[in-house]
């Protein structure tokens, strides 16, 4: 039976041109003053997101979890961790979101569970060759006494991907030892997750973001990779999933999604799924998308583009060509909870913010679906100087590299150091925000002409209303431009919208493209400044 929380919209193709706002639940808004974001905090801030102009929210995991990896170690897929609230809180939040016209996408973590999951505790208790262990990937070790790991696989978080337990067997974990990998060749595992999908669909969720979507199937026999013969650079490429590892992008993973698609299609309102998938080639990535598999896969190449016209042009052309092949829109993303914020990637400080604003207008002018990461509409940089003792990313403990800097709670208002993250008067915050963020808070930017927040609000409003940026408008037509400049147009009837981005080192004239309707930096005498972008209209 479908939940009454289902959004009363009939647009099954909403996801083709949506702007999706990623909420890192722990760091978005704290309703009770304990220093941790929660579902009630999200509920209270829904009007802000509606007014920002986004179409949907993607929520990072809020399920029951020991929080070893920020909730990506799930102990119960059908409940809310008390840190974040209750199922009743979730139901109230999604009802309010739908009332405001916002859709909800939830994170699904199918590659692994938490080591605290009832299945894994049962597997440890049951012993070798038991039905309980068959749900995971246990194996005997190599060496005279089984003292060596079963193969040479390495964890994404650093170190071996195997941990030995008391009876001598080893279990696989591509991430932290507290995240044992499931055996997706086991029919009970497949059945369990199909039921999990239905559980949340019945509660009204509009879609799923599939974590490590390329990782569930491992090659038969668990063969070695050959890491010992690789250079450090080669190993990094492989671990990112950009090579043909025996535990990533195996052909069998597509059987899973072909079983999931009919479930999604059986619910009204265009329920969808987007893959966090890495593949060796664009052609292999495209296999995840289609009428019988998933609706979208993230285009991380756009996020990885260097600050140059040539780099962005190449990435955009490749992504649009892939979209044509699979008949599905491209997804664009500049930042997320796993990557350094793009303000800092582009140079940090004034230069980084200038470039980040320009890149945002570029992204929002492209056809397809755009994903925003919370706080990018405020121009937040990466926090690079967090004290080591406060960092909680498990990768930091194993490699010294941390994702905590992009997960600092966003600033809302006020002078206190938590900047309105919690209720009035609360200074609690699980990670501290720098004092410079006072000037970046929502209340400090709202209504201020030229602020990054108002730039996003303007761009998102135009994107929603302008015929040339609609889902059924024309695609990208590249225009002649000078060195270091990207210019393309999109057309609807007699209306042409042109996006120009200036990567060159000098201001460039844009008076031939029409009248400017939004720009990342002020134009003077029809000159677009360095590291700036503008949308211009001609009717």
Secondary structure, 3 states (H helix, E strand, C coil): CCCCCCCCCCCCCHHHCCEEEEECHHHCCCCCCCCCCCHHHHHHHHHHHHHHCCCEEEECCCEECCCCCCCCCCCEEEEECCCCCCHHHHHHHHHHHHHCCCEEEEEECCCECCCCCHHHHHHHHHCCCCCCHHHECEECCECCCCCECCCCCECCCCCECEEECCCCCEEECCCCCCCCEECCCCHHHHHHHHHHHHHHHHCCCCEEEECCCCCCCCCCCCCCCCHHHCCHHHHHHHHCCCCCCCCCCCCCHHHHHHHHHHHHHCCCCCCEEEECCCCCCHHHHHCCECCCCECEEEEHHHHHCCCCHHHHHHHHHHHHHHHHHHCCCCEEECCCCCCCCHHHHCCCHHHHHHHHHHHHHHHHHCCCEEEEECCHHHCCCCCCCCCHHHCCCHHHHHHCCCCHHHCCCCCCCCCCCCCCCCCCCCCCCCCCCCHHHHHHCHHHHCCCCCCHHHHHHHHHHHHHHCHHHCCCCCCCEECCCCCCEEEEEEEECCEEEEEEEECCCCCEECHHHCEEEEECCCCECCEECCCEEEEEEEC
